[in-house]
Amino acid sequence: MLDHFCEFINIQLPYIRRHRDCPNDINEAFSSLIFASARCAQLPAIRKLFGERYRHRFETVAIELLPGNLANCEVVRL
């Protein structure tokens, strides 16, 4: 599933580069990868990349599963 989110973000890069907003489908992918990166040593750079782009607004919400997070529930269960 993490591979799917990485591929999705790769496909969406042209949109991400042109816009500062983060639609829910992209937010879900970011949030899920940020959540996983806090628990998986193989994904350490993910938080830094997204944090630089979106000024860390997703990081705390995703990692701590605060209200408003869009981390995929299957990723959270793992």
mmCIF file of the N, C-alpha and C atoms, coordinates in Angstrom:
data_MODEL
# 
_entry.id   MODEL 
# 
loop_
_atom_site.group_PDB 
_atom_site.id 
_atom_site.type_symbol 
_atom_site.label_atom_id 
_atom_site.label_alt_id 
_atom_site.label_comp_id 
_atom_site.label_asym_id 
_atom_site.label_entity_id 
_atom_site.label_seq_id 
_atom_site.pdbx_PDB_ins_code 
_atom_site.Cartn_x 
_atom_site.Cartn_y 
_atom_site.Cartn_z 
_atom_site.occupancy 
_atom_site.B_iso_or_equiv 
_atom_site.pdbx_formal_charge 
_atom_site.auth_seq_id 
_atom_site.auth_comp_id 
_atom_site.auth_asym_id 
_atom_site.auth_atom_id 
_atom_site.pdbx_PDB_model_num 
ATOM 1   N N  . MET A 1 1  ? 0.817  -1.183 0.000   1.00 0.00 ? 1  MET A N  1 
ATOM 2   C CA . MET A 1 1  ? 0.000  0.000  0.000   1.00 0.00 ? 1  MET A CA 1 
ATOM 3   C C  . MET A 1 1  ? 0.873  1.264  0.000   1.00 0.00 ? 1  MET A C  1 
ATOM 4   N N  . LEU A 1 2  ? 1.979  1.225  0.737   1.00 0.00 ? 2  LEU A N  1 
ATOM 5   C CA . LEU A 1 2  ? 2.875  2.385  0.748   1.00 0.00 ? 2  LEU A CA 1 
ATOM 6   C C  . LEU A 1 2  ? 3.458  2.631  -0.635  1.00 0.00 ? 2  LEU A C  1 
ATOM 7   N N  . ASP A 1 3  ? 3.755  1.555  -1.349  1.00 0.00 ? 3  ASP A N  1 
ATOM 8   C CA . ASP A 1 3  ? 4.230  1.703  -2.731  1.00 0.00 ? 3  ASP A CA 1 
ATOM 9   C C  . ASP A 1 3  ? 3.185  2.409  -3.589  1.00 0.00 ? 3  ASP A C  1 
ATOM 10  N N  . HIS A 1 4  ? 1.930  2.040  -3.374  1.00 0.00 ? 4  HIS A N  1 
ATOM 11  C CA . HIS A 1 4  ? 0.829  2.665  -4.127  1.00 0.00 ? 4  HIS A CA 1 
ATOM 12  C C  . HIS A 1 4  ? 0.784  4.169  -3.852  1.00 0.00 ? 4  HIS A C  1 
ATOM 13  N N  . PHE A 1 5  ? 0.901  4.557  -2.577  1.00 0.00 ? 5  PHE A N  1 
ATOM 14  C CA . PHE A 1 5  ? 0.876  5.975  -2.241  1.00 0.00 ? 5  PHE A CA 1 
ATOM 15  C C  . PHE A 1 5  ? 2.076  6.705  -2.837  1.00 0.00 ? 5  PHE A C  1 
ATOM 16  N N  . CYS A 1 6  ? 3.249  6.082  -2.817  1.00 0.00 ? 6  CYS A N  1 
ATOM 17  C CA . CYS A 1 6  ? 4.433  6.699  -3.432  1.00 0.00 ? 6  CYS A CA 1 
ATOM 18  C C  . CYS A 1 6  ? 4.239  6.887  -4.932  1.00 0.00 ? 6  CYS A C  1 
ATOM 19  N N  . GLU A 1 7  ? 3.709  5.874  -5.576  1.00 0.00 ? 7  GLU A N  1 
ATOM 20  C CA . GLU A 1 7  ? 3.448  5.962  -7.019  1.00 0.00 ? 7  GLU A CA 1 
ATOM 21  C C  . GLU A 1 7  ? 2.410  7.040  -7.310  1.00 0.00 ? 7  GLU A C  1 
ATOM 22  N N  . PHE A 1 8  ? 1.368  7.097  -6.502  1.00 0.00 ? 8  PHE A N  1 
ATOM 23  C CA . PHE A 1 8  ? 0.323  8.113  -6.682  1.00 0.00 ? 8  PHE A CA 1 
ATOM 24  C C  . PHE A 1 8  ? 0.913  9.511  -6.575  1.00 0.00 ? 8  PHE A C  1 
ATOM 25  N N  . ILE A 1 9  ? 1.735  9.745  -5.567  1.00 0.00 ? 9  ILE A N  1 
ATOM 26  C CA . ILE A 1 9  ? 2.360  11.057 -5.396  1.00 0.00 ? 9  ILE A CA 1 
ATOM 27  C C  . ILE A 1 9  ? 3.278  11.366 -6.575  1.00 0.00 ? 9  ILE A C  1 
ATOM 28  N N  . ASN A 1 10 ? 3.999  10.373 -7.044  1.00 0.00 ? 10 ASN A N  1 
ATOM 29  C CA . ASN A 1 10 ? 4.857  10.566 -8.211  1.00 0.00 ? 10 ASN A CA 1 
ATOM 30  C C  . ASN A 1 10 ? 4.036  11.006 -9.425  1.00 0.00 ? 10 ASN A C  1 
ATOM 31  N N  . ILE A 1 11 ? 2.893  10.393 -9.622  1.00 0.00 ? 11 ILE A N  1 
ATOM 32  C CA . ILE A 1 11 ? 2.012  10.761 -10.733 1.00 0.00 ? 11 ILE A CA 1 
ATOM 33  C C  . ILE A 1 11 ? 1.464  12.171 -10.545 1.00 0.00 ? 11 ILE A C  1 
ATOM 34  N N  . GLN A 1 12 ? 1.207  12.557 -9.303  1.00 0.00 ? 12 GLN A N  1 
ATOM 35  C CA . GLN A 1 12 ? 0.627  13.863 -8.998  1.00 0.00 ? 12 GLN A CA 1 
ATOM 36  C C  . GLN A 1 12 ? 1.655  14.995 -8.892  1.00 0.00 ? 12 GLN A C  1 
ATOM 37  N N  . LEU A 1 13 ? 2.934  14.685 -9.059  1.00 0.00 ? 13 LEU A N  1 
ATOM 38  C CA . LEU A 1 13 ? 3.971  15.710 -8.902  1.00 0.00 ? 13 LEU A CA 1 
ATOM 39  C C  . LEU A 1 13 ? 3.741  16.966 -9.740  1.00 0.00 ? 13 LEU A C  1 
ATOM 40  N N  . PRO A 1 14 ? 3.307  16.860 -10.996 1.00 0.00 ? 14 PRO A N  1 
ATOM 41  C CA . PRO A 1 14 ? 3.053  18.096 -11.748 1.00 0.00 ? 14 PRO A CA 1 
ATOM 42  C C  . PRO A 1 14 ? 2.026  18.995 -11.049 1.00 0.00 ? 14 PRO A C  1 
ATOM 43  N N  . TYR A 1 15 ? 0.967  18.403 -10.514 1.00 0.00 ? 15 TYR A N  1 
ATOM 44  C CA . TYR A 1 15 ? -0.039 19.189 -9.790  1.00 0.00 ? 15 TYR A CA 1 
ATOM 45  C C  . TYR A 1 15 ? 0.563  19.767 -8.515  1.00 0.00 ? 15 TYR A C  1 
ATOM 46  N N  . ILE A 1 16 ? 1.280  18.947 -7.771  1.00 0.00 ? 16 ILE A N  1 
ATOM 47  C CA . ILE A 1 16 ? 1.874  19.364 -6.499  1.00 0.00 ? 16 ILE A CA 1 
ATOM 48  C C  . ILE A 1 16 ? 2.839  20.523 -6.715  1.00 0.00 ? 16 ILE A C  1 
ATOM 49  N N  . ARG A 1 17 ? 3.596  20.481 -7.783  1.00 0.00 ? 17 ARG A N  1 
ATOM 50  C CA . ARG A 1 17 ? 4.560  21.548 -8.065  1.00 0.00 ? 17 ARG A CA 1 
ATOM 51  C C  . ARG A 1 17 ? 3.883  22.871 -8.409  1.00 0.00 ? 17 ARG A C  1 
ATOM 52  N N  . ARG A 1 18 ? 2.716  22.794 -9.047  1.00 0.00 ? 18 ARG A N  1 
ATOM 53  C CA . ARG A 1 18 ? 2.031  24.011 -9.494  1.00 0.00 ? 18 ARG A CA 1 
ATOM 54  C C  . ARG A 1 18 ? 1.118  24.617 -8.441  1.00 0.00 ? 18 ARG A C  1 
ATOM 55  N N  . HIS A 1 19 ? 0.662  23.837 -7.477  1.00 0.00 ? 19 HIS A N  1 
ATOM 56  C CA . HIS A 1 19 ? -0.331 24.306 -6.518  1.00 0.00 ? 19 HIS A CA 1 
ATOM 57  C C  . HIS A 1 19 ? 0.152  24.123 -5.081  1.00 0.00 ? 19 HIS A C  1 
ATOM 58  N N  . ARG A 1 20 ? -0.255 25.018 -4.219  1.00 0.00 ? 20 ARG A N  1 
ATOM 59  C CA . ARG A 1 20 ? 0.099  24.910 -2.796  1.00 0.00 ? 20 ARG A CA 1 
ATOM 60  C C  . ARG A 1 20 ? -0.992 24.180 -2.003  1.00 0.00 ? 20 ARG A C  1 
ATOM 61  N N  . ASP A 1 21 ? -2.187 24.066 -2.573  1.00 0.00 ? 21 ASP A N  1 
ATOM 62  C CA . ASP A 1 21 ? -3.245 23.358 -1.858  1.00 0.00 ? 21 ASP A CA 1 
ATOM 63  C C  . ASP A 1 21 ? -2.969 21.856 -1.875  1.00 0.00 ? 21 ASP A C  1 
ATOM 64  N N  . CYS A 1 22 ? -3.702 21.131 -1.081  1.00 0.00 ? 22 CYS A N  1 
ATOM 65  C CA . CYS A 1 22 ? -3.503 19.689 -0.998  1.00 0.00 ? 22 CYS A CA 1 
ATOM 66  C C  . CYS A 1 22 ? -4.869 19.009 -0.968  1.00 0.00 ? 22 CYS A C  1 
ATOM 67  N N  . PRO A 1 23 ? -5.381 18.600 -2.125  1.00 0.00 ? 23 PRO A N  1 
ATOM 68  C CA . PRO A 1 23 ? -6.678 17.925 -2.166  1.00 0.00 ? 23 PRO A CA 1 
ATOM 69  C C  . PRO A 1 23 ? -6.668 16.665 -1.291  1.00 0.00 ? 23 PRO A C  1 
ATOM 70  N N  . ASN A 1 24 ? -7.837 16.215 -0.898  1.00 0.00 ? 24 ASN A N  1 
ATOM 71  C CA . ASN A 1 24 ? -7.943 15.093 0.032   1.00 0.00 ? 24 ASN A CA 1 
ATOM 72  C C  . ASN A 1 24 ? -7.245 13.822 -0.443  1.00 0.00 ? 24 ASN A C  1 
ATOM 73  N N  . ASP A 1 25 ? -7.279 13.529 -1.741  1.00 0.00 ? 25 ASP A N  1 
ATOM 74  C CA . ASP A 1 25 ? -6.629 12.300 -2.190  1.00 0.00 ? 25 ASP A CA 1 
ATOM 75  C C  . ASP A 1 25 ? -5.108 12.388 -2.031  1.00 0.00 ? 25 ASP A C  1 
ATOM 76  N N  . ILE A 1 26 ? -4.549 13.543 -2.299  1.00 0.00 ? 26 ILE A N  1 
ATOM 77  C CA . ILE A 1 26 ? -3.114 13.732 -2.097  1.00 0.00 ? 26 ILE A CA 1 
ATOM 78  C C  . ILE A 1 26 ? -2.811 13.798 -0.603  1.00 0.00 ? 26 ILE A C  1 
ATOM 79  N N  . ASN A 1 27 ? -3.680 14.454 0.159   1.00 0.00 ? 27 ASN A N  1 
ATOM 80  C CA . ASN A 1 27 ? -3.521 14.535 1.603   1.00 0.00 ? 27 ASN A CA 1 
ATOM 81  C C  . ASN A 1 27 ? -3.514 13.136 2.220   1.00 0.00 ? 27 ASN A C  1 
ATOM 82  N N  . GLU A 1 28 ? -4.386 12.246 1.756   1.00 0.00 ? 28 GLU A N  1 
ATOM 83  C CA . GLU A 1 28 ? -4.409 10.878 2.284   1.00 0.00 ? 28 GLU A CA 1 
ATOM 84  C C  . GLU A 1 28 ? -3.074 10.178 2.026   1.00 0.00 ? 28 GLU A C  1 
ATOM 85  N N  . ALA A 1 29 ? -2.550 10.338 0.839   1.00 0.00 ? 29 ALA A N  1 
ATOM 86  C CA . ALA A 1 29 ? -1.272 9.713  0.511   1.00 0.00 ? 29 ALA A CA 1 
ATOM 87  C C  . ALA A 1 29 ? -0.151 10.295 1.374   1.00 0.00 ? 29 ALA A C  1 
ATOM 88  N N  . PHE A 1 30 ? -0.087 11.632 1.483   1.00 0.00 ? 30 PHE A N  1 
ATOM 89  C CA . PHE A 1 30 ? 0.923  12.275 2.324   1.00 0.00 ? 30 PHE A CA 1 
ATOM 90  C C  . PHE A 1 30 ? 0.786  11.829 3.773   1.00 0.00 ? 30 PHE A C  1 
ATOM 91  N N  . SER A 1 31 ? -0.425 11.924 4.301   1.00 0.00 ? 31 SER A N  1 
ATOM 92  C CA . SER A 1 31 ? -0.662 11.584 5.705   1.00 0.00 ? 31 SER A CA 1 
ATOM 93  C C  . SER A 1 31 ? -0.299 10.141 6.007   1.00 0.00 ? 31 SER A C  1 
ATOM 94  N N  . SER A 1 32 ? -0.652 9.249  5.120   1.00 0.00 ? 32 SER A N  1 
ATOM 95  C CA . SER A 1 32 ? -0.348 7.825  5.317   1.00 0.00 ? 32 SER A CA 1 
ATOM 96  C C  . SER A 1 32 ? 1.152  7.575  5.302   1.00 0.00 ? 32 SER A C  1 
ATOM 97  N N  . LEU A 1 33 ? 1.849  8.211  4.371   1.00 0.00 ? 33 LEU A N  1 
ATOM 98  C CA . LEU A 1 33 ? 3.299  8.041  4.302   1.00 0.00 ? 33 LEU A CA 1 
ATOM 99  C C  . LEU A 1 33 ? 4.003  8.695  5.487   1.00 0.00 ? 33 LEU A C  1 
ATOM 100 N N  . ILE A 1 34 ? 3.525  9.836  5.930   1.00 0.00 ? 34 ILE A N  1 
ATOM 101 C CA . ILE A 1 34 ? 4.113  10.485 7.105   1.00 0.00 ? 34 ILE A CA 1 
ATOM 102 C C  . ILE A 1 34 ? 3.897  9.622  8.338   1.00 0.00 ? 34 ILE A C  1 
ATOM 103 N N  . PHE A 1 35 ? 2.681  9.094  8.504   1.00 0.00 ? 35 PHE A N  1 
ATOM 104 C CA . PHE A 1 35 ? 2.390  8.210  9.630   1.00 0.00 ? 35 PHE A CA 1 
ATOM 105 C C  . PHE A 1 35 ? 3.330  7.003  9.606   1.00 0.00 ? 35 PHE A C  1 
ATOM 106 N N  . ALA A 1 36 ? 3.462  6.382  8.434   1.00 0.00 ? 36 ALA A N  1 
ATOM 107 C CA . ALA A 1 36 ? 4.323  5.199  8.307   1.00 0.00 ? 36 ALA A CA 1 
ATOM 108 C C  . ALA A 1 36 ? 5.791  5.557  8.526   1.00 0.00 ? 36 ALA A C  1 
ATOM 109 N N  . SER A 1 37 ? 6.211  6.734  8.079   1.00 0.00 ? 37 SER A N  1 
ATOM 110 C CA . SER A 1 37 ? 7.624  7.117  8.205   1.00 0.00 ? 37 SER A CA 1 
ATOM 111 C C  . SER A 1 37 ? 8.048  7.259  9.662   1.00 0.00 ? 37 SER A C  1 
ATOM 112 N N  . ALA A 1 38 ? 7.112  7.609  10.528  1.00 0.00 ? 38 ALA A N  1 
ATOM 113 C CA . ALA A 1 38 ? 7.423  7.734  11.947  1.00 0.00 ? 38 ALA A CA 1 
ATOM 114 C C  . ALA A 1 38 ? 7.619  6.370  12.601  1.00 0.00 ? 38 ALA A C  1 
ATOM 115 N N  . ARG A 1 39 ? 7.204  5.313  11.921  1.00 0.00 ? 39 ARG A N  1 
ATOM 116 C CA . ARG A 1 39 ? 7.256  3.967  12.475  1.00 0.00 ? 39 ARG A CA 1 
ATOM 117 C C  . ARG A 1 39 ? 8.105  2.995  11.669  1.00 0.00 ? 39 ARG A C  1 
ATOM 118 N N  . CYS A 1 40 ? 8.668  3.487  10.563  1.00 0.00 ? 40 CYS A N  1 
ATOM 119 C CA . CYS A 1 40 ? 9.402  2.615  9.647   1.00 0.00 ? 40 CYS A CA 1 
ATOM 120 C C  . CYS A 1 40 ? 10.735 3.274  9.287   1.00 0.00 ? 40 CYS A C  1 
ATOM 121 N N  . ALA A 1 41 ? 11.819 2.652  9.666   1.00 0.00 ? 41 ALA A N  1 
ATOM 122 C CA . ALA A 1 41 ? 13.149 3.234  9.461   1.00 0.00 ? 41 ALA A CA 1 
ATOM 123 C C  . ALA A 1 41 ? 13.502 3.433  7.986   1.00 0.00 ? 41 ALA A C  1 
ATOM 124 N N  . GLN A 1 42 ? 12.831 2.732  7.090   1.00 0.00 ? 42 GLN A N  1 
ATOM 125 C CA . GLN A 1 42 ? 13.150 2.849  5.665   1.00 0.00 ? 42 GLN A CA 1 
ATOM 126 C C  . GLN A 1 42 ? 12.564 4.112  5.026   1.00 0.00 ? 42 GLN A C  1 
ATOM 127 N N  . LEU A 1 43 ? 11.774 4.864  5.748   1.00 0.00 ? 43 LEU A N  1 
ATOM 128 C CA . LEU A 1 43 ? 11.121 6.039  5.177   1.00 0.00 ? 43 LEU A CA 1 
ATOM 129 C C  . LEU A 1 43 ? 11.490 7.351  5.881   1.00 0.00 ? 43 LEU A C  1 
ATOM 130 N N  . PRO A 1 44 ? 12.723 7.533  6.317   1.00 0.00 ? 44 PRO A N  1 
ATOM 131 C CA . PRO A 1 44 ? 13.025 8.725  7.123   1.00 0.00 ? 44 PRO A CA 1 
ATOM 132 C C  . PRO A 1 44 ? 12.929 10.048 6.373   1.00 0.00 ? 44 PRO A C  1 
ATOM 133 N N  . ALA A 1 45 ? 13.198 10.068 5.100   1.00 0.00 ? 45 ALA A N  1 
ATOM 134 C CA . ALA A 1 45 ? 13.222 11.337 4.358   1.00 0.00 ? 45 ALA A CA 1 
ATOM 135 C C  . ALA A 1 45 ? 11.825 11.831 3.992   1.00 0.00 ? 45 ALA A C  1 
ATOM 136 N N  . ILE A 1 46 ? 10.830 10.975 4.073   1.00 0.00 ? 46 ILE A N  1 
ATOM 137 C CA . ILE A 1 46 ? 9.472  11.342 3.678   1.00 0.00 ? 46 ILE A CA 1 
ATOM 138 C C  . ILE A 1 46 ? 8.970  12.543 4.479   1.00 0.00 ? 46 ILE A C  1 
ATOM 139 N N  . ARG A 1 47 ? 9.114  12.506 5.787   1.00 0.00 ? 47 ARG A N  1 
ATOM 140 C CA . ARG A 1 47 ? 8.631  13.601 6.630   1.00 0.00 ? 47 ARG A CA 1 
ATOM 141 C C  . ARG A 1 47 ? 9.319  14.906 6.274   1.00 0.00 ? 47 ARG A C  1 
ATOM 142 N N  . LYS A 1 48 ? 10.603 14.856 6.019   1.00 0.00 ? 48 LYS A N  1 
ATOM 143 C CA . LYS A 1 48 ? 11.342 16.071 5.679   1.00 0.00 ? 48 LYS A CA 1 
ATOM 144 C C  . LYS A 1 48 ? 10.857 16.650 4.347   1.00 0.00 ? 48 LYS A C  1 
ATOM 145 N N  . LEU A 1 49 ? 10.688 15.802 3.339   1.00 0.00 ? 49 LEU A N  1 
ATOM 146 C CA . LEU A 1 49 ? 10.232 16.266 2.027   1.00 0.00 ? 49 LEU A CA 1 
ATOM 147 C C  . LEU A 1 49 ? 8.872  16.928 2.107   1.00 0.00 ? 49 LEU A C  1 
ATOM 148 N N  . PHE A 1 50 ? 7.923  16.268 2.748   1.00 0.00 ? 50 PHE A N  1 
ATOM 149 C CA . PHE A 1 50 ? 6.575  16.824 2.829   1.00 0.00 ? 50 PHE A CA 1 
ATOM 150 C C  . PHE A 1 50 ? 6.536  18.025 3.754   1.00 0.00 ? 50 PHE A C  1 
ATOM 151 N N  . GLY A 1 51 ? 7.331  17.967 4.819   1.00 0.00 ? 51 GLY A N  1 
ATOM 152 C CA . GLY A 1 51 ? 7.379  19.090 5.748   1.00 0.00 ? 51 GLY A CA 1 
ATOM 153 C C  . GLY A 1 51 ? 7.886  20.352 5.091   1.00 0.00 ? 51 GLY A C  1 
ATOM 154 N N  . GLU A 1 52 ? 8.880  20.227 4.246   1.00 0.00 ? 52 GLU A N  1 
ATOM 155 C CA . GLU A 1 52 ? 9.410  21.389 3.537   1.00 0.00 ? 52 GLU A CA 1 
ATOM 156 C C  . GLU A 1 52 ? 8.371  21.977 2.589   1.00 0.00 ? 52 GLU A C  1 
ATOM 157 N N  . ARG A 1 53 ? 7.629  21.117 1.926   1.00 0.00 ? 53 ARG A N  1 
ATOM 158 C CA . ARG A 1 53 ? 6.644  21.582 0.951   1.00 0.00 ? 53 ARG A CA 1 
ATOM 159 C C  . ARG A 1 53 ? 5.412  22.179 1.622   1.00 0.00 ? 53 ARG A C  1 
ATOM 160 N N  . TYR A 1 54 ? 4.913  21.520 2.657   1.00 0.00 ? 54 TYR A N  1 
ATOM 161 C CA . TYR A 1 54 ? 3.654  21.932 3.278   1.00 0.00 ? 54 TYR A CA 1 
ATOM 162 C C  . TYR A 1 54 ? 3.828  22.480 4.688   1.00 0.00 ? 54 TYR A C  1 
ATOM 163 N N  . ARG A 1 55 ? 5.056  22.888 5.027   1.00 0.00 ? 55 ARG A N  1 
ATOM 164 C CA . ARG A 1 55 ? 5.355  23.570 6.290   1.00 0.00 ? 55 ARG A CA 1 
ATOM 165 C C  . ARG A 1 55 ? 4.872  22.795 7.510   1.00 0.00 ? 55 ARG A C  1 
ATOM 166 N N  . HIS A 1 56 ? 5.029  21.523 7.487   1.00 0.00 ? 56 HIS A N  1 
ATOM 167 C CA . HIS A 1 56 ? 4.769  20.641 8.627   1.00 0.00 ? 56 HIS A CA 1 
ATOM 168 C C  . HIS A 1 56 ? 3.319  20.639 9.106   1.00 0.00 ? 56 HIS A C  1 
ATOM 169 N N  . ARG A 1 57 ? 2.397  21.140 8.305   1.00 0.00 ? 57 ARG A N  1 
ATOM 170 C CA . ARG A 1 57 ? 1.012  21.194 8.769   1.00 0.00 ? 57 ARG A CA 1 
ATOM 171 C C  . ARG A 1 57 ? 0.381  19.814 8.869   1.00 0.00 ? 57 ARG A C  1 
ATOM 172 N N  . PHE A 1 58 ? 0.870  18.848 8.110   1.00 0.00 ? 58 PHE A N  1 
ATOM 173 C CA . PHE A 1 58 ? 0.309  17.499 8.173   1.00 0.00 ? 58 PHE A CA 1 
ATOM 174 C C  . PHE A 1 58 ? 1.041  16.615 9.177   1.00 0.00 ? 58 PHE A C  1 
ATOM 175 N N  . GLU A 1 59 ? 2.264  16.952 9.467   1.00 0.00 ? 59 GLU A N  1 
ATOM 176 C CA . GLU A 1 59 ? 3.127  16.044 10.214  1.00 0.00 ? 59 GLU A CA 1 
ATOM 177 C C  . GLU A 1 59 ? 2.555  15.643 11.572  1.00 0.00 ? 59 GLU A C  1 
ATOM 178 N N  . THR A 1 60 ? 2.297  16.582 12.440  1.00 0.00 ? 60 THR A N  1 
ATOM 179 C CA . THR A 1 60 ? 1.809  16.263 13.782  1.00 0.00 ? 60 THR A CA 1 
ATOM 180 C C  . THR A 1 60 ? 0.440  15.607 13.722  1.00 0.00 ? 60 THR A C  1 
ATOM 181 N N  . VAL A 1 61 ? -0.427 16.123 12.878  1.00 0.00 ? 61 VAL A N  1 
ATOM 182 C CA . VAL A 1 61 ? -1.775 15.559 12.752  1.00 0.00 ? 61 VAL A CA 1 
ATOM 183 C C  . VAL A 1 61 ? -1.710 14.108 12.296  1.00 0.00 ? 61 VAL A C  1 
ATOM 184 N N  . ALA A 1 62 ? -0.847 13.810 11.334  1.00 0.00 ? 62 ALA A N  1 
ATOM 185 C CA . ALA A 1 62 ? -0.736 12.452 10.809  1.00 0.00 ? 62 ALA A CA 1 
ATOM 186 C C  . ALA A 1 62 ? -0.044 11.512 11.780  1.00 0.00 ? 62 ALA A C  1 
ATOM 187 N N  . ILE A 1 63 ? 1.053  11.949 12.352  1.00 0.00 ? 63 ILE A N  1 
ATOM 188 C CA . ILE A 1 63 ? 1.822  11.073 13.232  1.00 0.00 ? 63 ILE A CA 1 
ATOM 189 C C  . ILE A 1 63 ? 1.040  10.730 14.487  1.00 0.00 ? 63 ILE A C  1 
ATOM 190 N N  . GLU A 1 64 ? 0.368  11.713 15.062  1.00 0.00 ? 64 GLU A N  1 
ATOM 191 C CA . GLU A 1 64 ? -0.352 11.499 16.313  1.00 0.00 ? 64 GLU A CA 1 
ATOM 192 C C  . GLU A 1 64 ? -1.822 11.135 16.092  1.00 0.00 ? 64 GLU A C  1 
ATOM 193 N N  . LEU A 1 65 ? -2.222 11.002 14.830  1.00 0.00 ? 65 LEU A N  1 
ATOM 194 C CA . LEU A 1 65 ? -3.597 10.668 14.457  1.00 0.00 ? 65 LEU A CA 1 
ATOM 195 C C  . LEU A 1 65 ? -4.601 11.606 15.120  1.00 0.00 ? 65 LEU A C  1 
ATOM 196 N N  . LEU A 1 66 ? -4.301 12.882 15.063  1.00 0.00 ? 66 LEU A N  1 
ATOM 197 C CA . LEU A 1 66 ? -5.185 13.895 15.622  1.00 0.00 ? 66 LEU A CA 1 
ATOM 198 C C  . LEU A 1 66 ? -6.412 14.066 14.730  1.00 0.00 ? 66 LEU A C  1 
ATOM 199 N N  . PRO A 1 67 ? -7.488 14.650 15.257  1.00 0.00 ? 67 PRO A N  1 
ATOM 200 C CA . PRO A 1 67 ? -8.666 14.904 14.424  1.00 0.00 ? 67 PRO A CA 1 
ATOM 201 C C  . PRO A 1 67 ? -8.281 15.678 13.167  1.00 0.00 ? 67 PRO A C  1 
ATOM 202 N N  . GLY A 1 68 ? -8.847 15.254 12.062  1.00 0.00 ? 68 GLY A N  1 
ATOM 203 C CA . GLY A 1 68 ? -8.548 15.878 10.787  1.00 0.00 ? 68 GLY A CA 1 
ATOM 204 C C  . GLY A 1 68 ? -7.496 15.146 9.978   1.00 0.00 ? 68 GLY A C  1 
ATOM 205 N N  . ASN A 1 69 ? -6.866 14.127 10.568  1.00 0.00 ? 69 ASN A N  1 
ATOM 206 C CA . ASN A 1 69 ? -5.867 13.387 9.800   1.00 0.00 ? 69 ASN A CA 1 
ATOM 207 C C  . ASN A 1 69 ? -6.575 12.541 8.756   1.00 0.00 ? 69 ASN A C  1 
ATOM 208 N N  . LEU A 1 70 ? -5.902 12.320 7.658   1.00 0.00 ? 70 LEU A N  1 
ATOM 209 C CA . LEU A 1 70 ? -6.470 11.505 6.586   1.00 0.00 ? 70 LEU A CA 1 
ATOM 210 C C  . LEU A 1 70 ? -5.617 10.268 6.314   1.00 0.00 ? 70 LEU A C  1 
ATOM 211 N N  . ALA A 1 71 ? -4.846 9.851  7.300   1.00 0.00 ? 71 ALA A N  1 
ATOM 212 C CA . ALA A 1 71 ? -4.039 8.639  7.126   1.00 0.00 ? 71 ALA A CA 1 
ATOM 213 C C  . ALA A 1 71 ? -4.967 7.460  6.868   1.00 0.00 ? 71 ALA A C  1 
ATOM 214 N N  . ASN A 1 72 ? -4.597 6.652  5.898   1.00 0.00 ? 72 ASN A N  1 
ATOM 215 C CA . ASN A 1 72 ? -5.394 5.497  5.519   1.00 0.00 ? 72 ASN A CA 1 
ATOM 216 C C  . ASN A 1 72 ? -5.510 4.534  6.697   1.00 0.00 ? 72 ASN A C  1 
ATOM 217 N N  . CYS A 1 73 ? -6.728 4.079  6.981   1.00 0.00 ? 73 CYS A N  1 
ATOM 218 C CA . CYS A 1 73 ? -6.958 3.223  8.150   1.00 0.00 ? 73 CYS A CA 1 
ATOM 219 C C  . CYS A 1 73 ? -6.224 1.880  8.042   1.00 0.00 ? 73 CYS A C  1 
ATOM 220 N N  . GLU A 1 74 ? -5.996 1.380  6.858   1.00 0.00 ? 74 GLU A N  1 
ATOM 221 C CA . GLU A 1 74 ? -5.248 0.123  6.703   1.00 0.00 ? 74 GLU A CA 1 
ATOM 222 C C  . GLU A 1 74 ? -3.783 0.321  7.070   1.00 0.00 ? 74 GLU A C  1 
ATOM 223 N N  . VAL A 1 75 ? -3.225 1.449  6.730   1.00 0.00 ? 75 VAL A N  1 
ATOM 224 C CA . VAL A 1 75 ? -1.836 1.758  7.087   1.00 0.00 ? 75 VAL A CA 1 
ATOM 225 C C  . VAL A 1 75 ? -1.739 1.905  8.601   1.00 0.00 ? 75 VAL A C  1 
ATOM 226 N N  . VAL A 1 76 ? -2.696 2.553  9.211   1.00 0.00 ? 76 VAL A N  1 
ATOM 227 C CA . VAL A 1 76 ? -2.695 2.770  10.653  1.00 0.00 ? 76 VAL A CA 1 
ATOM 228 C C  . VAL A 1 76 ? -2.776 1.436  11.395  1.00 0.00 ? 76 VAL A C  1 
ATOM 229 N N  . ARG A 1 77 ? -3.588 0.510  10.914  1.00 0.00 ? 77 ARG A N  1 
ATOM 230 C CA . ARG A 1 77 ? -3.736 -0.799 11.571  1.00 0.00 ? 77 ARG A CA 1 
ATOM 231 C C  . ARG A 1 77 ? -2.473 -1.626 11.535  1.00 0.00 ? 77 ARG A C  1 
ATOM 232 N N  . LEU A 1 78 ? -1.643 -1.445 10.512  1.00 0.00 ? 78 LEU A N  1 
ATOM 233 C CA . LEU A 1 78 ? -0.423 -2.226 10.397  1.00 0.00 ? 78 LEU A CA 1 
ATOM 234 C C  . LEU A 1 78 ? 0.542  -1.767 11.442  1.00 0.00 ? 78 LEU A C  1 
# 
